Amino acid sequence: MNNSIPPILRVTDLTVAFSQAGTMRDAVSAVSFSLAMGGGMAIVGESGSGKTTLALAIMGLLPPEASVLRGAIEYNGVDLLKLNPQEWRRRRGSGLALIFQEPGKALDPLMRVGDQIAEAVRAHSRVSYREARRRTFAAMADVALPDPSYTARLYPHQLSGGLQQRVVIAMALVGKPSLLVADEPTTALDVTVQRQIIELLIKLRHERELALLFVTHDLSLVGFVAEQVLVMRAGAIIESGPIDQVLKNPQASYTRALIAASPYL
């Protein structure tokens, strides 16, 4: 990582635990890393490794049974953990934004997709209905949704999984964030659509100079979207570094097992 570029995100000694039957169990243990402005970092690990919990902690969206026990999450030098919920919500969307793993669950099935994007616009800007509609169509065009004026009138169930994910990405970007957290954004999609979404994220990242934190279990994807990688197991980082270095010369046996399980590598 280029140390001359200031970090947009710095996580220090972050520990997150879940309450289970009266006992606190760590899901993220003493995690520390930094992501430079405009940089790309992948967080890799199998299901249950803590990577999604880490992403939700950064966004301030942990479930009620989870608690941050210690640590700091600094976005542009401000520790988000010290903000009240309203202040954190103000930064969420306009500063940092999240793309969810399953677009079908992220969208309201009873609202037209255009209305959902427009609602995201109005959540971050005081604009007229007409301006919100204009920005909605512009956001839909940016993520290559076909015929925005027509597609905006559809409900989520009328769209394929790939088009639903494009709607979710449009909603994440309307607030013009500088940090995008993508939590397994291609898991529910077939291989062809996965490639389209990855290419879209690459394009948007470079056009908007976004910092990208990409969460995945699939090591074959990381080289396309990021320069740095963190490998997580049982809530802890067991290996990190430039992607080429980690893939060509992995130090941890767990990383070697992940690479062996990725046939496309």
C-alpha positions in Angstrom: 0.0 0.0 0.0 1.2 3.5 -0.8 1.9 5.0 2.6 1.9 8.5 1.1 -1.9 8.3 0.6 -3.8 9.0 3.8 -6.1 6.3 5.1 -9.8 6.8 4.6 -10.5 3.9 7.0 -8.5 2.8 9.9 -9.6 -0.1 12.1 -7.7 -0.6 15.3 -7.9 -3.6 17.7 -11.6 -4.1 16.9 -13.3 -6.9 18.9 -16.9 -7.8 18.4 -18.8 -10.4 20.4 -22.2 -12.0 20.2 -24.3 -12.9 23.3 -25.2 -16.5 23.3 -27.0 -18.1 26.2 -25.6 -15.4 28.5 -22.1 -15.8 27.3 -20.2 -13.4 25.1 -18.4 -15.1 22.2 -15.9 -13.2 20.0 -16.8 -13.1 16.3 -14.1 -10.5 15.4 -10.9 -10.6 17.5 -8.4 -7.7 17.7 -8.6 -6.8 14.0 -6.5 -3.9 12.8 -5.9 -2.6 9.3 -6.1 0.6 7.2 -7.4 1.4 3.7 -6.1 4.3 1.7 -8.3 6.8 -0.1 -9.1 5.3 -3.5 -7.6 2.0 -2.5 -9.0 -1.5 -2.8 -8.9 -4.2 -0.1 -10.4 -7.7 -0.1 -11.4 -9.5 3.1 -11.4 -13.2 2.4 -12.5 -16.2 4.5 -14.9 -19.1 4.7 -18.4 -18.8 6.1 -18.3 -17.9 9.8 -14.8 -16.4 9.7 -16.1 -13.0 10.9 -15.7 -11.1 7.7 -19.4 -10.0 7.4 -19.5 -9.1 11.1 -16.5 -6.9 10.5 -18.3 -5.2 7.5 -21.4 -4.6 9.6 -19.4 -3.2 12.5 -17.8 -0.7 10.1 -21.2 0.3 8.9 -22.8 0.5 12.3 -25.3 -2.2 11.4 -24.5 -4.9 13.9 -27.6 -6.9 15.1 -28.8 -6.2 18.7 -27.1 -9.3 20.1 -23.7 -8.1 19.0 -21.5 -5.6 20.8 -18.2 -3.9 20.1 -16.1 -4.7 23.1 -13.1 -2.6 22.3 -11.2 -0.9 19.5 -11.7 2.0 17.1 -13.2 2.5 13.6 -11.9 5.7 12.1 -13.4 7.1 8.9 -11.5 10.2 7.7 -10.0 10.5 11.2 -13.3 10.4 13.1 -13.9 7.4 15.3 -17.4 6.2 14.3 -17.8 4.2 17.5 -17.9 7.5 19.5 -20.7 9.0 17.4 -24.4 8.8 18.4 -26.7 6.7 16.1 -28.0 9.9 14.3 -24.4 11.1 13.5 -23.4 7.6 12.3 -26.5 7.4 10.1 -25.6 10.8 8.6 -22.3 9.4 7.5 -23.7 6.1 6.3 -24.7 6.6 2.6 -23.1 10.0 2.2 -19.6 9.0 3.4 -19.5 5.2 3.4 -22.1 2.9 1.8 -22.8 -0.8 1.9 -23.8 -3.3 -0.9 -25.6 -6.2 0.7 -25.0 -9.8 -0.1 -28.6 -10.7 -1.2 -30.2 -8.0 -3.2 -33.7 -9.6 -2.9 -33.6 -9.1 0.9 -32.1 -5.6 0.7 -35.0 -4.3 -1.5 -38.6 -3.6 -0.3 -40.8 -6.0 -2.3 -43.8 -3.6 -2.0 -42.0 -0.6 -3.5 -41.1 0.1 -7.2 -37.4 0.1 -7.6 -37.3 3.7 -8.8 -39.1 4.9 -5.7 -36.5 3.0 -3.5 -33.6 4.8 -5.3 -35.4 8.1 -5.0 -35.9 7.5 -1.3 -32.2 7.0 -1.0 -31.6 10.3 -2.8 -33.9 12.2 -0.5 -32.3 10.5 2.6 -29.0 12.3 1.8 -30.1 15.5 0.0 -33.0 18.0 0.4 -34.2 18.0 -3.1 -37.5 18.3 -4.9 -39.4 15.3 -6.2 -38.4 16.3 -9.8 -34.7 16.5 -8.9 -34.8 13.2 -7.0 -36.4 11.6 -10.0 -33.6 13.0 -12.3 -30.9 11.7 -10.0 -32.7 8.3 -9.8 -32.6 7.9 -13.6 -29.0 9.1 -13.7 -28.0 6.6 -11.0 -29.8 3.8 -12.9 -27.9 4.7 -16.1 -24.6 4.8 -14.2 -25.1 1.1 -13.2 -26.3 0.1 -16.7 -29.9 -0.6 -15.8 -31.8 -0.9 -19.1 -34.4 1.8 -20.0 -34.4 3.6 -16.6 -37.8 5.2 -17.1 -39.4 1.8 -17.6 -37.3 -0.2 -15.1 -38.0 2.4 -12.4 -41.7 1.4 -12.5 -41.0 -2.3 -11.9 -41.1 -4.1 -8.5 -38.0 -6.1 -7.3 -39.6 -9.5 -8.1 -39.9 -8.5 -11.8 -36.1 -8.1 -12.1 -33.4 -10.8 -12.3 -30.9 -11.2 -9.5 -28.3 -9.3 -11.5 -30.6 -6.3 -12.1 -31.7 -6.3 -8.5 -28.0 -6.0 -7.5 -27.6 -3.1 -9.9 -30.5 -1.4 -8.2 -28.8 -2.0 -4.8 -25.5 -0.6 -6.1 -27.4 2.5 -7.5 -28.9 3.1 -4.1 -25.5 2.8 -2.4 -24.0 5.3 -4.8 -26.6 8.1 -4.9 -25.2 9.7 -1.7 -21.8 10.0 -3.4 -19.8 8.0 -0.8 -16.0 7.9 -0.8 -15.9 4.3 0.7 -17.9 1.4 -0.6 -18.2 -1.8 1.4 -19.4 -4.7 -0.7 -20.4 -7.8 1.3 -20.3 -10.8 -1.0 -22.1 -8.9 -3.7 -21.9 -11.7 -6.3 -22.7 -14.8 -4.1 -26.3 -15.2 -5.2 -25.6 -14.7 -8.9 -24.6 -17.0 -11.7 -21.0 -16.9 -13.1 -21.9 -14.7 -16.1 -23.7 -12.1 -14.0 -21.0 -12.2 -11.4 -18.5 -11.1 -14.0 -20.8 -8.2 -15.1 -21.2 -7.0 -11.5 -17.4 -7.2 -10.8 -16.7 -5.3 -14.0 -19.3 -2.7 -13.0 -17.6 -2.3 -9.5 -14.2 -1.9 -11.1 -15.6 0.7 -13.5 -17.4 2.7 -10.8 -14.4 2.5 -8.4 -12.0 4.1 -10.9 -14.5 6.6 -12.3 -15.5 7.9 -8.9 -12.1 7.3 -7.2 -13.9 5.1 -4.6 -12.1 3.2 -1.8 -13.5 -0.3 -1.9 -13.7 -2.9 0.9 -14.7 -6.2 -0.9 -15.8 -9.1 1.3 -15.8 -12.5 -0.3 -15.1 -16.2 0.3 -13.8 -16.6 -3.3 -10.1 -15.9 -3.7 -10.4 -16.0 -7.5 -12.2 -12.7 -7.5 -9.9 -10.6 -5.3 -7.2 -9.8 -7.9 -9.8 -8.0 -10.1 -11.1 -5.6 -7.5 -8.4 -4.9 -4.9 -4.7 -4.5 -4.4 -4.5 -5.7 -0.7 -6.0 -8.7 1.0 -6.8 -9.7 4.5 -7.4 -13.4 5.2 -9.7 -14.1 8.2 -10.2 -17.2 10.2 -12.2 -17.6 13.4 -12.6 -13.8 13.7 -8.9 -13.0 13.4 -6.6 -11.9 10.6 -4.1 -14.7 9.9 -2.5 -13.2 6.8 -2.4 -9.9 5.0 -0.5 -8.1 2.3 -0.5 -7.2 -1.4 -2.7 -9.7 -3.3 0.1 -10.9 -5.7 2.4 -11.6 -2.8 -0.3 -13.5 -0.7 -1.5 -15.5 -3.7 2.0 -16.5 -5.0 3.6 -17.1 -1.6 1.0 -17.7 1.1 2.5 -18.1 4.6 -0.5 -19.6 6.4 -1.7 -23.2 5.7 -5.3 -21.9 5.8 -4.6 -19.4 3.0 -3.0 -22.3 1.0 -6.2 -24.3 1.5 -8.3 -21.4 0.3 -6.2 -21.1 -2.8 -6.4 -24.8 -3.5 -10.2 -24.6 -3.2 -10.3 -21.9 -5.9 -10.0 -23.7 -9.2 -10.1 -20.5 -11.2 -6.8 -19.4 -9.6 
